[in-house]
């Protein structure tokens, strides 16, 4: 989850329980664990529906992403979120991840493009944010909406190279 919640805005509301259990029609969501890790909150939720086996969901939420100002100052925290999610995915053996923000294209696009670009750096030692965003936009138009978001994708890729300078020749 790539945005903070806002109790006064129904499009940006909280869909998980604060303490114990919430029910939404046939669905029951139970909060099993919450960990604050810097500007990231990691929640473990259990989703149940009727007699079906419950599913365990790991939710990672980044807090404090500035809505209207430069996002470049947020690069390190954002890269850390990406690393946490990839580490969890590798350790758990779970399948694909779900990424969301308010409209599903701006911040979600930054996350998907940045993650894809960093994976390409790791696999091929190539930095090509332009092609990464172009490919994402073929699947979902408007991914990475603003110049600031596009710039952030480059900054995350560059920061990834800086962090891994001994591994890659970026």
N, C-alpha and C positions, 0 to 999 in steps of 0.2 A: 504494500500500500504506500503510495507516494505522496500523500497529503495528510495534513492534520484533519481531525474531525471538527465539526462545528454544530453544536446542538441547536443553533438557531437557523441552520440551513438544512432543509430536508434532503437536498441532493448530496450533502456531505456529512451525513449522519453516521452514527456508530451502529454497526450491525452485529456486534458481539457483546456478550454480557460483561458488565463492569466487575461483578463479584462472582456469581455462581452460574445460574442457568437463565437463558431466555428462550422463549418459544415463538416461532413464526409459522402459523398454520401447522402443518404436520412436522415441521422441522424443530429440533431441539438442539441448541448450541450451549455447550458447557465450557467455561473457561477453566482449564486445568492448571496453567502456569503462566506467569508474566515475568519477564526479565528486562530490565532497563540496561542497555549497553550503549552508553554515550547518548547519541541522538537517535538511536534505533531502539525500538521496543520489539521484543520477540514474544509472541503469545503462542501457547499451545492450546488449541481448541478441539473439542470433540463434537462432531456433527452426527446426529442421530435422526432417523426417520422410521417410525413404526417398528416393525420386527427386523428390519435390515441391520446388518452389522454396522456399528458406528465407524466413522472415518476420523482419523486424527489429522488435524490441519496445523501446519506451522505458518504463522503469519509474522512477517517482518514489516514494520511500519517505520518509515523515516520521519522524524519530526523536524519542524522548523524550516522546511524548504521555502525560501522567500518567494512570494507570489509575483511581485512586481519589480524586484530589483535584480541586479546582476547575480547570476547563479554561480559564477566562477569561484566565489569564496566557499562554496559548498562541495567542491570537488572531492576532497579527501574523505569526508563523511559518506558521500555517495559511493565512492569506490569501496569503502569499507563495507557498506551495505551489500554491494554486488559480491564481494568476497565471502561474506557471511552466508549469503544465499547459495552460492556455488558450493561452498564447503558443506553446507547442510545437505544439498542435493547429492553430492558425491558420497557422503557418509551414510545417508539414509537409503540410497539406491532408489529413491522415488522418481517418478516420471517428470513430466513437464511442470513448469511453474506457471502460476497465474499472476499477472501484473496488472494493477489498476490505479487510476487516478480519477479525477472528476469527470473528464470527458474522454479518456481512453486514448488520446493521441499525443498530447504535449509531453507531460512527464513520463508517461508510459513509453513514448517514442524515444525519449532520452535514455531511459533505462535499457530498453531492448537494443537500441543502436550501440550504446556504450558497451553493454555486455557482449554483443556480437563482435564489435571491433576489438575488444580485449581478447576474446577467444581466438580471433584471427591472428592477432599479434602473437599469441602463444603458439598457435599451430603453424603459421606460415612466416612469422616475422615480417608481416606487412601491415602498415597503417593505412587504411583507406576508409575513412569515415564517410566521405561523399558516396561511395558505392554502397556502403552499408545502409545509409539512410535512403538512398534511391531504391534499393531492394525492398526495404520495409514499406516504402510508400506504394510499391506495386501491390502489396498485400493489403495495405490499409492506408488510404490517402490521408495526407496531413500529419503523418507521424513526424514528430519534431516540428513544432509549429513556428517557433520564433528564432531569430538570429541568435539570441542569447542561449537558447536551448541547443542550437546547432553548435555554437561555440563551446558549450559545456561538454558535448560529446567529444570534441577534439581535446579539451583539457583533461577529461577523464582518461582518454587514450594516452596522452602524453604523461600524465601522472602515473599511469600503469607502467609505462616504460621506465620512468624514473625509479619507481619502487623495485622494478625487476631489472635494473641496469646490468647486473651481472649475468642475467639469463639471456637477454635479447640485445641485439645491436640496433636499437631504434634510433 
